[in-house]
Amino acid sequence: MEVDSQVSGQRDILEMEVDNESQVSVQGGILERENKRKKLILKRSGLLINCILLAIGTCSAPLLLRLYFIHGGKCIWLSSLLQTAAFPVMIVPLLVFYFLRGKNRPEGTKAKPLLITWRLFVGNIVLGILIGVCNYLYSSGSAKLPVSTSSLLLSTQLAFTAGFSFLMVKQKFTSYSINAVVLLIVAALILGLHSSGERPDGVSNKEYYIGFIMILASAVLYGIFLPGNELLYKKAKQVITYSLVIEMQVVIFIFASAFSIVGMLVNKEFQAIPKEAKKYEIGEGKYYVVLVLTAIACQFYLLGAIGVIFSASSLFSGIMISVLLPVTEIFGVIFYNEDFTSEKGVALALSIWGFISYFYGEFKQSKNRNKQTLPNTGSTTDDAGATSLNQ
């Protein structure tokens, strides 16, 4: 009897332990689901904010830059500087990230003020000078072309991005990406051969085609810039966090701005600014307002693009920009009374077709990769997204 009672008591203790473990497990599962829900809400909120920033920047920056030229602005290097001059606002999130690193660091250790390595720093200097040249070419072209035309031409950067991605990061071509490249090239050719009749007042045929070539050249350089960033990420030999991405962008914009400042010094544009402001058609005060708003709009675009890539993916960021492209063109027609010619309509249709083709191909390729990897890893795409967000 004593043995039976001991066995019964041990069984009761085991049952109590199992019950306790199951309760702890249930509570742990509830906490885990709650944490995932909070992270998902935070991620979606961040994505929404970044999409709004990207939309504002993409639609307003080209219009404001064109406004500068329409009413008497002639300083090309100054307009180039405006595209990266507002980078100091990015120091604010860097300080926040530094504070958070210090708060979460193990006891007895110090938080690193910067995460960027010398290897990445030197690579970003090169990219900074590259984007500085790109900004100069874009500003030169924007001074001679309508917003609707320059926006369509700049959209060809997708074709160049695909080509340089193949060369630099070994990205594979698909029938969809090849189709997109061909369509965008045809769209650019249609604009080049048939659109000179809608050139702005005071712009000769020669100047129009020079502007045309400069916008295309800036699209080529931007097509190098994007895979160049991706190449740096792959060669970084460290975890790429949002804080590190912002640090890299700050370095790029510092040297891009320095490149433009050198150009302004050589061409004595700093001395020309007060004179240009006094002669500005809509008033001296509004001249400086246009400069400040252009710089802010360009920074909105940059912050939004980086944020969307981090919160979602580069694919979604590209889709957002491509969706906003027709909006920018329509705004150019509405606000600046630009002609919407039949050639421009065909070029727009071909560009949108090219974008849809390219991103549909990327979507299918991504879906196939997920099908191949998920059975082996047992993970889900939501888990992968959460991992990326937490890094």
DRENPA-471205 format. One record per residue (C-alpha): y, z, x; residue in three letters. Coordinates in steps of 0.001 Angstrom, whole numbers, padded with zeros to 6 digits, always signed. Example, Ala and Ser with C-alpha at 12.3 -4.5 7.8 and 13.67 -1.06 7.14 Angstrom:
DRENPA-471205
-004500+007800+012300ALA
-001060+007140+013670SER
***
This chain:
DRENPA-471205
+000000+000000+000000MET
+002345+000856+002822GLU
+001674-002564+004407VAL
+002382-004323+001112ASP
+005648-002450+000672SER
+006726-003321+004220GLN
+005899-007007+003658VAL
+007748-006940+000354SER
+010771-005321+001998GLY
+010824-007894+004789GLN
+010573-010670+002200ARG
+013561-009220+000326ASP
+015575-009033+003554ILE
+014740-012648+004388LEU
+015706-013781+000890GLU
+019036-011931+001220MET
+019679-013577+004596GLU
+018868-017014+003159VAL
+021210-016354+000223ASP
+023968-015270+002603ASN
+023444-018339+004775GLU
+023523-020625+001739SER
+026755-018986+000532GLN
+028318-019414+003978VAL
+027113-023026+004037SER
+028621-023711+000592VAL
+031913-022088+001590GLN
+031912-024079+004832GLY
+031298-027290+002898GLY
+034178-026517+000526ILE
+036525-025792+003446LEU
+035439-028980+005204GLU
+036068-031084+002086ARG
+039441-029416+001603GLU
+040408-030135+005228ASN
+039332-033772+004848LYS
+041348-034061+001646ARG
+044458-032658+003354LYS
+044011-035013+006330LYS
+043596-037980+003990LEU
+046767-037047+002075ILE
+048654-036612+005359LEU
+047346-039936+006673LYS
+048281-041817+003498ARG
+051710-040173+003389SER
+052325-041205+007006GLY
+051127-044719+006252LEU
+053464-044991+003255LEU
+056479-043789+005269ILE
+055721-046218+008103ASN
+055251-049100+005655CYS
+058693-048366+004199ILE
+060250-048314+007693LEU
+058513-051576+008591LEU
+059642-053248+005355ALA
+063270-052193+005856ILE
+063303-053326+009491GLY
+061508-056639+008975THR
+063723-057722+006076CYS
+067088-056422+007321SER
+067134-056891+011124ALA
+067226-060748+011138PRO
+069855-060756+008376LEU
+072121-058295+010206LEU
+071743-060142+013503LEU
+072698-063386+011791ARG
+075650-061618+010112LEU
+076971-060736+013568TYR
+077032-064405+014598PHE
+078278-065831+011296ILE
+081564-063897+011358HIS
+082539-064547+014962GLY
+080098-062679+017207GLY
+079359-064612+020407LYS
+077917-062063+022868CYS
+074263-063081+023273ILE
+073404-060309+025717TRP
+074957-057690+023414LEU
+072876-058882+020455SER
+069837-058792+022734SER
+070589-055172+023677LEU
+070881-054168+020010LEU
+067190-054924+019476GLN
+066099-052000+021675THR
+069267-049903+022114ALA
+068336-047300+019471ALA
+065268-046116+021419PHE
+066760-042595+022032PRO
+065819-041691+018434VAL
+062178-041861+019570MET
+062826-038887+021861ILE
+062907-036639+018771VAL
+059210-037151+017830PRO
+058311-036808+021523LEU
+059936-033353+021587LEU
+058015-032429+018436VAL
+054711-033522+020020PHE
+055545-031552+023190TYR
+056217-028436+021092PHE
+052899-028877+019259LEU
+051006-029339+022549ARG
+052579-026141+023871GLY
+051687-024264+020691LYS
+048027-025380+020749ASN
+047422-025112+024494ARG
+044849-022612+025858PRO
+046260-019328+027138GLU
+047368-019371+030758GLY
+047986-023139+030820THR
+051155-025203+030534LYS
+051647-028192+028240ALA
+052254-031486+030028LYS
+055791-032730+029436PRO
+054547-036349+029552LEU
+051107-037895+029015LEU
+051846-041309+030555ILE
+050340-042032+033986THR
+051942-044000+036828TRP
+049502-046835+036148ARG
+050705-047151+032550LEU
+054329-046599+033585PHE
+054320-049607+035934VAL
+052556-051774+033331GLY
+055166-050850+030731ASN
+057982-051774+033114ILE
+056575-055309+033232VAL
+056275-055402+029442LEU
+059812-054046+029117GLY
+061281-056872+031183ILE
+059144-059338+029225LEU
+060453-058097+025877ILE
+063994-058112+027303GLY
+063667-061846+028021VAL
+062108-062322+024579CYS
+065060-060567+022914ASN
+067543-062744+024790TYR
+065783-065937+023717LEU
+065573-064756+020103TYR
+069282-063829+020053SER
+070242-067201+021547SER
+068194-069038+018938GLY
+069442-066878+016063SER
+073031-067820+016964ALA
+072216-071469+016263LYS
+069636-071417+013450LEU
+069628-070186+009827PRO
+067666-066981+009140VAL
+065093-068810+007009SER
+064358-071302+009801THR
+064241-068743+012629SER
+061934-066456+010588SER
+059483-069288+009992LEU
+059561-070311+013655LEU
+059020-066759+014833LEU
+055937-066544+012601SER
+054212-068930+015034THR
+053822-065944+017373GLN
+050533-065320+015559LEU
+049149-068536+017031ALA
+050275-067571+020536PHE
+048995-064019+020073THR
+045561-065418+019216ALA
+045564-067686+022284GLY
+046696-065025+024747PHE
+044356-062455+023210SER
+041506-064832+024020PHE
+042709-065161+027627LEU
+043752-061552+028289MET
+041411-059350+026243VAL
+038585-061850+025616LYS
+039063-061942+021867GLN
+036696-064409+020232LYS
+037992-067308+018144PHE
+036661-067981+014670THR
+037067-070983+012414SER
+039677-068965+010494TYR
+041819-068196+013556SER
+041633-071819+014760ILE
+042671-072974+011286ASN
+045631-070552+011361ALA
+046773-071773+014794VAL
+046709-075415+013674VAL
+048590-074688+010429LEU
+051339-072719+012198LEU
+051817-075446+014821ILE
+052078-078093+012071VAL
+054622-075915+010220ALA
+056774-075634+013352ALA
+056589-079392+013936LEU
+057681-080116+010347ILE
+060709-077861+010798LEU
+061580-079391+014154GLY
+061358-082992+013004LEU
+063020-082760+009588HIS
+065235-079667+009348SER
+068207-080452+011620SER
+070205-081607+008601GLY
+070572-077997+007393GLU
+071973-076698+010681ARG
+074927-074246+010399PRO
+078537-075453+010578ASP
+079804-075982+014113GLY
+076301-076386+015554VAL
+075519-079787+017050SER
+072120-081491+016979ASN
+071649-080597+020641LYS
+072493-076920+020078GLU
+070215-076818+017044TYR
+067217-078059+019027TYR
+068055-075728+021923ILE
+067998-072842+019422GLY
+064747-074192+018006PHE
+063134-074199+021464ILE
+064474-070720+022280MET
+063002-069180+019115ILE
+059660-070829+019886LEU
+059856-069533+023465ALA
+060509-066006+022182SER
+057448-066394+019908ALA
+055389-067328+022984VAL
+056564-064262+024912LEU
+055946-062004+021924TYR
+052475-063533+021748GLY
+051966-062311+025336ILE
+053533-058913+024657PHE
+051083-057823+021926LEU
+047810-058483+023820PRO
+049569-057139+026932GLY
+049879-053805+025146ASN
+046243-053973+024102GLU
+045230-054725+027691LEU
+047113-051642+028891LEU
+045343-049499+026290TYR
+041968-050763+027505LYS
+042846-050164+031160LYS
+044484-046785+030538ALA
+041424-044652+031411LYS
+042701-041915+029075GLN
+042733-041142+025364VAL
+045423-043152+023536ILE
+047248-040788+021171THR
+050290-041463+018997TYR
+052391-039340+021369SER
+051285-041477+024339LEU
+051997-044687+022404VAL
+055575-043533+021724ILE
+056030-042617+025405GLU
+054887-046106+026388MET
+057253-047716+023884GLN
+060192-045642+025178VAL
+059525-046871+028720VAL
+059311-050478+027475ILE
+062588-050201+025546PHE
+064407-048493+028423ILE
+063667-051386+030770PHE
+064245-054020+028067ALA
+067646-052430+027413SER
+068361-052248+031163ALA
+067602-055974+031442PHE
+070134-056722+028679SER
+072735-054381+030196ILE
+072496-056224+033524VAL
+073087-059477+031640GLY
+076112-057963+029907MET
+077549-056770+033223LEU
+077099-060161+034891VAL
+078685-062006+031937ASN
+081409-059333+031480LYS
+080455-058779+027833GLU
+081433-055092+027881PHE
+085053-056173+028399GLN
+084681-058792+025656ALA
+083536-056331+022954ILE
+087023-054907+022057PRO
+088531-058410+021966LYS
+085680-059727+019835GLU
+086000-056768+017453ALA
+089711-057472+016848LYS
+089001-061122+016027LYS
+085964-060395+013855TYR
+086400-062138+010498GLU
+085486-059212+008245ILE
+087433-056580+010216GLY
+087249-054539+013425GLU
+085675-051501+011782GLY
+082959-053557+010105LYS
+082206-055207+013460TYR
+080995-051888+014878TYR
+079193-051057+011628VAL
+077228-054324+011908VAL
+076272-053491+015518LEU
+075064-049992+014630VAL
+073138-051124+011533LEU
+071452-053932+013509THR
+070265-051479+016163ALA
+068970-049056+013496ILE
+067185-051840+011571ALA
+065449-053059+014732CYS
+064334-049499+015500GLN
+063001-049094+011953PHE
+060896-052198+012531TYR
+059533-050916+015847LEU
+058788-047396+014598LEU
+057210-048762+011415GLY
+055016-051263+013255ALA
+053744-048613+015695ILE
+053214-046099+012883GLY
+051256-048523+010690VAL
+048985-049432+013605ILE
+048298-045741+014253PHE
+047887-044731+010586SER
+045790-047779+009617ALA
+045215-050669+012009SER
+046928-053546+013774SER
+045361-055834+011137LEU
+047148-053995+008331PHE
+050402-054015+010315SER
+050116-057794+010709GLY
+049394-058217+007016ILE
+052496-056183+006135MET
+054721-058320+008369ILE
+053241-061559+007010SER
+053777-060408+003417VAL
+057430-059620+004207LEU
+058087-062971+005917LEU
+058804-064898+002656PRO
+061053-062018+001527VAL
+063192-062371+004682THR
+063469-066116+004141GLU
+064451-065716+000485ILE
+067101-063145+001441PHE
+068540-065682+003907GLY
+068818-068240+001097VAL
+070393-065696-001300ILE
+072882-063910+000983PHE
+073904-066760+003289TYR
+073559-069698+000858ASN
+071099-071435+003180GLU
+069469-074585+001851ASP
+065828-074271+000867PHE
+064740-077797+001709THR
+061418-079364+000773SER
+060408-079393+004459GLU
+061135-075674+004691LYS
+059069-075070+001556GLY
+056102-076974+003010VAL
+056450-075108+006316ALA
+056537-071772+004450LEU
+053420-072682+002445ALA
+051573-073700+005629LEU
+052653-070477+007377SER
+051424-068291+004511ILE
+048170-070275+004416TRP
+047811-069732+008164GLY
+048436-065984+007820PHE
+045916-065641+004997ILE
+043335-067639+006942SER
+043808-065588+010114TYR
+043689-062167+008469PHE
+040830-063075+006135TYR
+038820-064095+009184GLY
+039724-060813+010919GLU
+038703-058877+007797PHE
+035308-060609+007618LYS
+034714-060079+011336GLN
+035576-056382+011048SER
+033278-056014+008044LYS
+030374-057630+009936ASN
+030946-055318+012930ARG
+030844-052269+010632ASN
+027543-053441+009101LYS
+026042-053819+012574GLN
+027214-050449+013923THR
+026872-048157+010910LEU
+023030-048208+010696PRO
+022823-047214+014359ASN
+025435-044458+014292THR
+024993-043121+010796GLY
+028763-042698+010519SER
+031174-043977+007910THR
+034383-045893+008227THR
+036277-042885+006827ASP
+034862-040707+009597ASP
+035886-043284+012179ALA
+039367-043390+010752GLY
+039589-039623+010819ALA
+038480-039586+014467THR
+041159-042101+015355SER
+043786-040088+013552LEU
+042879-036824+015230ASN
+042996-038190+018763GLN
***
